[in-house]
Amino acid sequence: MTASPPGREIDRIDDRLKATGAATYSADHQAENTAYACVVTSAIGL
């Protein structure tokens, strides 16, 4: 990444995709055989 002086326009490849909602993000992809877990704690102490 190169630095540019303040106020200078820079070209962005994904600006149109993001503005129109057509961009894909990492959360948009589903991995195969994904396992989910949840931690459950007891409300009754021993």
C-alpha positions in Angstrom: 0.0 0.0 0.0 1.4 3.3 -0.9 0.8 6.6 0.9 -1.0 9.4 -1.0 -1.1 13.1 0.0 -4.3 14.2 1.7 -7.0 15.3 -0.6 -5.8 13.3 -3.6 -8.2 10.9 -5.2 -7.3 7.3 -5.2 -8.7 4.5 -7.4 -10.7 1.9 -5.6 -11.5 -1.3 -7.3 -14.4 -2.3 -5.1 -16.2 1.0 -4.6 -19.0 0.4 -7.2 -19.6 -3.1 -5.9 -19.9 -2.0 -2.3 -22.1 1.0 -3.2 -24.5 -1.2 -5.2 -24.6 -4.1 -2.7 -23.0 -6.5 -5.2 -19.8 -7.0 -3.3 -19.3 -10.3 -1.5 -17.8 -10.5 2.0 -16.3 -13.3 3.9 -19.5 -13.7 5.9 -21.4 -14.3 2.7 -19.6 -17.7 2.1 -20.7 -20.9 3.8 -18.1 -23.6 4.4 -18.9 -27.2 4.0 -19.3 -29.4 7.1 -19.1 -26.5 9.5 -19.6 -27.5 13.2 -21.1 -25.0 15.6 -20.9 -25.1 19.4 -22.3 -23.3 22.4 -21.0 -23.2 26.0 -23.7 -23.9 28.5 -23.1 -23.3 32.2 -25.1 -24.6 35.2 -27.2 -22.2 37.2 -27.0 -24.6 40.2 -23.6 -24.7 42.0 -22.2 -27.9 43.4 
